[in-house]
Amino acid sequence: EVQLVESGGGLVKSGGSLRLSCAASGFSFTSYDMNWVRQAPGKGLEWVSWISSSTNYIYYADSVKGRFTISRDNAKNSLFLQMNSLTAEDTAVYFCVRAGSTNWNRNPPVLLSFDVWGQGTMVAVSS
Amino acid sequence: QSALTQPPSASGSPGQSVTISCTGTSSDVGAYNYVSWYQQHPGKAPKLMLYEVTRRPSGVPDRFSGSKSGNTASLTVSGLQAEDEADYYCSSYAGSKNYIFGTGTKVTVL
């Protein structure tokens, strides 16, 4: 069974840091680009960051650029998100998401879908 | 970049059809055929329903279909069933290595 399981969420004070992890199983992790997508309480979805399978491409939403760092360990089938300088606006459920496929014929390449989602981990930032 | 605009709610009786719009700009929905749709039941993770405007992943019923005209994409659910009651979000590539989602639509099966 294809599965993504996030961990590492919790309550942190404004200005603090947190590191999220995502354990992947049931598919060839090294073959897929991965993402983090978040959802504030009662709100819509927001794409946060993308890392290609080989880590050659890494992109961030403007809202987290310079504060968040995405990384992966292909040997351990794991995805990470290091979050620094957290603010109340970062409060959300963070989903680990697999990219279904990527159009590598474009420059920069384009993700075509987010096809597998984890259940999410809640991050709450208190002021 | 602003979220794509969706109606807050839509509804239909079992067996009927409901169509949800997703309006963007000439820089996102209008510029690329990279629109996807996601279904989210309360407290659950989103599920991919359509990608590249009209393509269905395996396992998604053909009751779900998509289209696009100009800056607006649409998701149609035909033959509404009780389990279709959920929130639906569209998403589009927005250029400059950015992806944006819609504001979300709550579909109610009457």
Contacts between the chains, C-beta under 8 A, distances in Angstrom:
chain1	res1	chain2	res2	distance
A	44	B	3	6.1
A	44	B	89	6.3
A	44	B	101	5.6
A	44	B	102	6.8
A	44	B	103	5.5
A	44	B	104	4.7
A	45	B	38	7.4
A	45	B	46	6.7
A	45	B	89	5.5
A	45	B	91	7.4
A	45	B	101	4.2
A	45	B	104	7.7
A	46	B	101	6.6
A	47	B	91	7.7
A	47	B	98	7.4
A	47	B	99	4.1
A	47	B	100	7.1
A	47	B	101	6.9
A	50	B	97	7.8
A	50	B	99	7.8
A	59	B	97	4.2
A	59	B	98	7.9
A	61	B	98	6.8
A	62	B	1	7.8
A	62	B	98	7.6
A	95	B	45	6.2
A	95	B	46	7.5
A	100	B	48	6.8
A	100	B	51	6.5
A	100	B	57	7.2
A	103	B	34	7.8
A	108	B	97	5.4
A	110	B	32	7.4
A	110	B	34	5.9
A	110	B	93	5.2
A	111	B	34	7.9
A	111	B	93	7.2
A	111	B	99	6.7
A	112	B	34	6.3
A	112	B	36	7.5
A	112	B	51	5.6
A	112	B	52	5.8
A	113	B	36	4.9
A	113	B	48	5.6
A	113	B	51	3.6
A	113	B	52	7.5
A	113	B	57	7.6
A	114	B	36	7.1
A	114	B	38	7.3
A	114	B	46	7.6
A	114	B	48	6.3
A	114	B	91	7.3
A	115	B	48	4.8
A	115	B	51	7.7
A	115	B	57	6.3
A	117	B	45	3.9
A	117	B	46	5.5
A	117	B	47	7.2
A	118	B	45	6.4
A	119	B	44	7.7
A	119	B	45	5.4
A	120	B	45	6.2
